[in-house]
C-alpha cells in the first residue's frame, strides 16, 4: 500500500532548521527544516534517529551536478503531488538511475574523500554525523526540493526517507511502495544539485514491485 496521504515534492527556499533533542548529546530524533513557499512556511521533518545502534541509520549524499532532475527544478515553488511512477519525477532509491553509484561503493562510517568520482557510498553513524552531511546540502542552497508525504493537517512534509523495504508485519510495512522515496535536494546558484538520502538498517535493499522486501 502506498503512503496514506500521498507523495510529492515541496519546492521552496530555506528559511532555517533546528534539531530535536535525542537520546544523548550526539543523537537527534528529527531535524526540522523550514522551507518557504508562496503558501507560507512548511515544516519538513527529517528522521535521523539511529535507535542507539552504530549502524541503525544509513545515509548518503549524491552529487547530481547540473542535472535538472527530469525537469523538477523547473516547477513553481509550492507543494506538488507526484504519481508513483518514474515518469512523474518521483524518486526510488533502488530504481532511479540518477541515484545509483557508477563505481564500486562500500558502506562505511567514514566520510567519503573529496574527488571520489561517482561513488557515493552509504554511510552509517550517529544522528549528528548524518546532520553534518544534511547541513552541507542545505547551506548554500538557492532552492530546496523536499520529497515525501504531506502532513494530514497543516503545512509540512514527513516520511522524508526510504519508504519501501520495511519488514513484513512491522508497523510501517503497510506503507511500503515503489517510486515514493523521500529525500532533500539542494540546488545551488550554479544549478548543481546535491541530494541527501536516508534509510534505516531494518529496511531491505531489494524489493518487489509493491515495495515489499525480497
Secondary structure as UniProt FT lines:
FT   TURN            4..5
FT   STRAND          8..19
FT   TURN            25..26
FT   STRAND          30..37
FT   TURN            38..39
FT   STRAND          40..47
FT   TURN            51..52
FT   TURN            54..55
FT   STRAND          57..65
FT   TURN            69..71
FT   HELIX           72..74
FT   STRAND          78..81
FT   HELIX           86..88
FT   TURN            93..95
FT   HELIX           97..99
FT   TURN            114..115
FT   TURN            117..118
FT   STRAND          123..124
FT   HELIX           127..138
FT   TURN            139..140
FT   STRAND          143..150
FT   STRAND          156..158
FT   TURN            168..169
FT   TURN            171..172
FT   HELIX           173..175
FT   STRAND          183..187
FT   TURN            189..190
FT   STRAND          193..200
FT   TURN            201..202
FT   TURN            209..210
//
